[in-house]
């Protein structure tokens, strides 16, 4: 009996009917996520790229610098960036946190000897330890209009600007801490070697095309980027060969150039997915059904026994519950046979008590319902495998009961 599949197992059609609602909802969620990602990626096209005229591009500031005689060169590899730096150049690194340890060390060595200015945009904990030793960050702040609150000439001349993002903490001497948010600067200038310096820019907003005409953003951007005659705009790329050199293992366990899948998902989608999962669990609990004993209750109206029998039979058939139906038929037959054979009701369902009594009653019959059918299989056997076997079982039980009554 252990190898016989239960009749309560759902058919593929029933599984599809029950799961199609959830699958449709999941498909809608996936399609919506893809559409939102496409829309979002369209808005972010050319982010911090001086060749892009999109709202998050930086072509406007590059054109203004060109009018002041500053040349802008866009590079996507570390070798190009290092080779182009010098005392008369400014190196802007758009995403320093994307650089591997090997790239950061190479860049830091160049910063110490170039004698120029290096601007690190939104530099966080992943890059500060190497590129700006002695500087740490606190919880990022929202971008908003902030006042300079420092003596750095570029900030004083620009006045209020849209600053925020990373907030820096340092005790290094010879630094200018500007545009404080909750007491911590979002722009930090650090004196370097060979008359060079490093500028940590907490947020890139002052470089965006759609923010350049707000407050003193343009003035601050032009003064930071235009202090030298050449501007090298470094956009780190995953295809940079230097990303695979020197092992490239990050402290967080990811290899060179690798980005975790979760880091690519906006935080709002993660919270939304968590809420949907919680809602699905609550809905499952609400809709759950527990199989258990039937609860008898007084019916408000009288129902004919035949209608009740037919109704229950339809339910069993709809659920393919042949085992439950066979159990009900055998239990009812054994219950009716026990008093006819003198078997106590408490032992009506015990094979050792009922079967000998049935055999003794039918032993004098030449041929009866159980003549060729094993009584144990008939009264205590396994569940029928199909509807035909169930009907045959019901007929044999009726015949057995009639035979016992007439013998």
C-alpha positions, 0 to 999 in steps of 0.5 A: 500500500505504500507505493499506491498513490493516494486519490487525494493527489491533485491532477495537473489541471487542478494544480493549474487552476489553483496556481494560475492566479499567483502565477499571473500576479507574479508575471505582472510583477516581473513585467512591471519591474522590467518596465520600471528598470527600462524607464529608470535606465533611460533616465540614467543614460550617460550619467556623469558623462561629459558627452551626454546631454541627458538630465544626469549627464555633464555636457553643460559643464564641459562646454562651459569649461571649453569656453574658459580654455579648459580641455576635457578628455574622457577616459575609461581605463586606468592606464589612460587616466594615469598617463594623462595626469600631471601638474597642469591637469585635474583628474575627476574619478566618477565612481571611485568605489567601483575600482578594485584594490589594485586599481586604487593602489595604482591610482593613489601612487599616481595622485602622490606624484602627479602634482595635480588635482584629483576629484573623487565623486561620491567616494565611500568606505570602499575607496577612502581607505586607499585613496584618502587615508585618514578620512571616513564617512558617516550616514549619507545626507539628502542633497539640498542647498547648503552654505559653504561655512569654510574658507576654501576660495572656490566654495566662498565664491560659489556660495550656496550649492546643492550638496549632500551625499557622503559626509566625511570625518577627518582629523588631517591637518591642512584640510578645507571642510565645506558645505556641512550637513548636520555638522559634517562636511560634504566637500573636503579638500585635502592638501597633497604632495607636490603642490597637488590636492584631493577634493572629495565631493559627497554628491555629483549633483552640481555636475548634472546638466539639470542642476548646473543653473541652480544656485552656485552649482555652476560656479563651484563646478567650474572652479573645482574642475577648471583650476588646471588647463586640462581635465581628465574625466575618468569613467571606470569601466568593467572592461578595463584590463587593469580590473583583472590585474593583481588578483583583484579580490575585494575585501567584501569577497567579490572578485575584480569588476564584480557587482552583487546582484542585490546592489543593482536593485533599487532599495524601493524594489527590495522593500516592495518585494518584501511587503508583497511576500508578507502579503502573500504569506498572510493571504495563504494563511487566510485561505488555508484549509485544514483537513480534519474530522467533520463537525456535526451540526443541526441542519436548519432544514430536513434533507432526504438521505438520498440527496445527502448521499448523492451530494457527498458522493459528488464531493468525493468524485470532484476531489478524486477521493476514492480512498475516502469513499471506499473507507466510508463504504467499508466502515458502514458495511462493517458497522451493519454486519457486526450486530448481525454476527453477534460481534460487539460494536467496539470490535466491529472494525477489528479484523481478528473479531469480524472476519472469523464471524463472517466466515463462520456465517457463510461457511454453509453457503455453496456459493456466496458473495465472498466465494471467490473474494478474499474477505479481508481484502473486501472489508479491510483492503487497499483503496480502489485504483479507479472509479470502476474498481470503486463501483465493483467494491460497492456492489461486492459489499452490498452482495456480502451484506445481503448474503449475511442477512439471508444465511 
